[in-house]
């Protein structure tokens, strides 16, 4: 009976760890989209982390976060263009892209 009880405990510990990992995925995804992290984690706690991830996917990126991301990408693009113009043979690795 002791071995079966041990397997039962291990099963629930693994379920708990998987649940916490899924909640951390919801937290990171909400951060990446610029959404309220705590709100989405609480929703995921009460419903399911899968429901939280689907909700975040449907909600998408916030307008403020999208504007910030576009500005950062534009600064990066301008930086890479200036690097290419100053020394085309010595382009930084962070500016290398596929040019097809």
Buried (B, 14 or more C-beta within 10 A) or exposed (E): EEEEEEEEEEEEEEEEEEBEEBBEBBBEBBEEBBBEBEEBBBBBEEEBBEEBBEBBEEEEBEEEBEEEEEEEEEEEEEEBEEBBEEEEEEBEEEBEEEEE
